């Protein structure tokens, strides 16, 4: 597959207009990209194109060496080691995706329809309707498809036929953010963040709540000031689960009990990642911050990406990568946050959360570019 992804030279500086945390369109003037001495490489592995996302966010799904991607016009593509294995049309406009395992590929629509296709040839297997629009990528595994709808209901569907097994719902605040955040599906548990800053563990067997913790507490005099929603995916490693809330905190908990391990007051709508030593956060001002995983102590803060609409960070090979509203991927040293490499995709925003792919990662842009990269 032809390589169009380019690595930026260290001396390159790019002038951009500012952007808000919810849109790729400029609102506040962002930081200019400054020159640095590259001490690492961000190698392009392969590139594909699936179609534009428009005003929605399409997160690619990774299963082994296979990547599935979708677009607003209903296109779904399977890539095997970068080679396009098949391309189909869902014959409907999509609003959420993609979820996948080794048997199913699942997407959703604004009408609340959930469509499941087989992974071999992209054949439609079933279609069902949930309570409202599907903006998030479904989670697939353990014979279950878990779908989060726009009204914050979570439905557990049978992977064989889409039949509903259970629904989890809870009261939501008067005002909340329209979000594409999905759920985490693990062994016998589904973990989801909610408006109001709550993180909940749900039984994947019956949809019952196992525990509930507060990542953030709403505060302020107005409903807008009191918005404290979890709008990004929590991350799990071993016995720890960490999550971030907009206008709230970053907090880590014991996944078995829900007991708080530590928290820091930081607003993040983009999200977090962790490795064996640190938790990394893209905050709402465009800073990337690192905290000690065991204590929450502040380790470093990279401030040169101010208001560049950063993606969730992703930690790979002692590096941390974040992408911005112009499709630039920045690679940082995990030890001190210094820039070590940079690459550019297709010039459009990376709104979807980057996904791990082998010892690298894959990003999908608003214009539909799918880029696999590996840090060295």
C-alpha positions, 0 to 999 in steps of 0.5 A: 500500500502506498505510503502517504504519511510523512515524517516531519523534519525536526526544524519544521514549524507549523502555524495553526489557528486555535481549537476547542476541546470539542471540535477540530475547528479553530476557536483559540489560537494554539501553540505553534509547533517548535523545532526539536532534535529528533532522537527517535523515529515514528515509522509509518507501517501502512495507510488506508482510507475508509471515508469521512467521519463528518460530525461523528467519531469512528474508532478503529477496532484491532483484533490481532494484526487485523484492523477494522474501520468505518465511516459515516457513509456506511463503509466498513473496511478490514485490513490484514497487516495493512492489506485491504481484505474486504470493503463493504457498505452497511447500506445505511449511514453510521454514527458509531463504531467499530467493535470487533472480535474474531467473529463479529464486526459491529457498528451503530446508527443514529436511529439506534440500530446495531448491525453485526457482520461476520469477519470473513466476508463482511456478511450482515448477520443481524440488525437490532434496535436499542433505545437511542442513537449509537455514538460509541464503538460497541464492545464485543467478546465472551459471546456478548455485544455491549452497546452504549446508546446516547441516553447512557443506557448500556445493553448486553446483546447476544452475539449470535443473534442480537437478542437483548440479555440485559439493560443497565440504566441510571439517572443522569444530570440535567445537563451532560456532554454528547459523547462517543465514549464506550465501555470496557468489556473484561472477564465477567465485567463491563466498566463504564463512565457516566455523566456526573463523574461516576465509574461503574462496574457492571456484571456482564452476566446480568447487567447488575451493578458490582460497584460504583465510584466517583471519579469527580464530584460536580461542583459550581453554581450553574448546571454548566459549571457542574458538568463533570462527565467521563467522556473518555475510556478508562484504562485497566492494567492488572488490579488498577483502573484509572479514569478521567472526567471533564471539569473533574479529576483523574483517579485510579482505583482498585478494580476488584473493590473500587477503593480509591488509590489516588486522584488529581484535580485535572480536567480531561475530555480526551483521556488517559493511558498507563504503562508499568510506571506512569499514568499519562493524561491529555488535559483540556488545555493541550498539556500532556502530563505524567503521574507516578502510577503508584502514588499519583505524584506529578512527574512531568508536564509537556506544555508546548501543545497548548489548545491543539485538540489532543487525542488520548495519549498512548504509551508504547515502547517507552514513548508516549504518542498524542495526535492533534487537530491537524492530524500531527502525531507527536511522540514524547519521551516517557521519562521526561515528556520531551519531543523525540519524533513527529509525523503528519497524517492527512491534515485532519483531526484525530478525534478517535482514541488511538488503538494499540496494534502490535508494538505500535498503534493505529489512528483514524482521522476525521477525513477517514485516513487510517494510519499504522505507526511504530515508535522506535 
